[in-house]
């Protein structure tokens, strides 16, 4: 039996790695307080409601 190979139109693993690398480069030299502020700012910018609220 032969396996049919399908061309990907979206690569979720690549996207996740790209996002993780971007965040890592933006936060690599931050102190804990700066990192905390970074996260709070990103949450406010996204206008998403945190889980449990």
C-alpha positions as CSV (number, residue, x, y, z in Angstrom):
1,X,0.0,0.0,0.0
2,X,1.3,3.4,-0.9
3,X,1.0,6.5,1.3
4,X,-0.4,9.6,-0.3
5,X,1.6,12.7,0.6
6,X,-0.3,15.9,0.9
7,X,1.2,19.3,0.6
8,X,0.7,21.4,3.7
9,X,-0.9,24.8,3.4
10,X,-0.4,25.7,7.0
11,X,2.4,24.6,9.3
12,X,1.3,25.1,13.0
13,X,4.6,23.9,14.4
14,X,6.6,26.4,12.3
15,X,4.2,29.2,13.4
16,X,4.5,28.3,17.1
17,X,8.3,28.2,16.8
18,X,8.4,31.6,15.0
19,X,6.2,33.2,17.7
20,X,8.2,31.6,20.5
21,X,11.5,32.9,19.0
22,X,10.1,36.4,18.6
23,X,8.9,36.5,22.2
24,X,12.3,35.1,23.4
25,X,14.3,37.7,21.5
26,X,12.0,40.5,22.8
27,X,12.3,39.4,26.5
28,X,15.8,37.9,26.7
29,X,17.4,40.6,28.9
30,X,14.4,41.6,30.9
31,X,14.2,41.5,34.7
32,X,11.2,39.8,36.3
33,X,9.5,43.1,36.8
34,X,10.0,44.1,33.1
35,X,8.8,40.7,32.0
36,X,5.7,41.0,34.2
37,X,4.9,44.5,32.6
38,X,5.5,43.0,29.1
39,X,3.0,40.3,29.7
40,X,0.4,42.7,31.1
41,X,0.9,45.0,28.2
42,X,0.4,42.2,25.7
43,X,-2.7,41.1,27.4
44,X,-4.2,44.6,27.3
45,X,-3.3,45.0,23.6
46,X,-4.9,41.7,22.7
47,X,-8.2,42.7,24.4
48,X,-8.7,39.1,25.4
49,X,-10.2,38.2,28.7
50,X,-7.9,36.2,31.0
51,X,-9.1,32.7,31.9
52,X,-11.2,32.7,35.0
53,X,-12.3,36.3,34.8
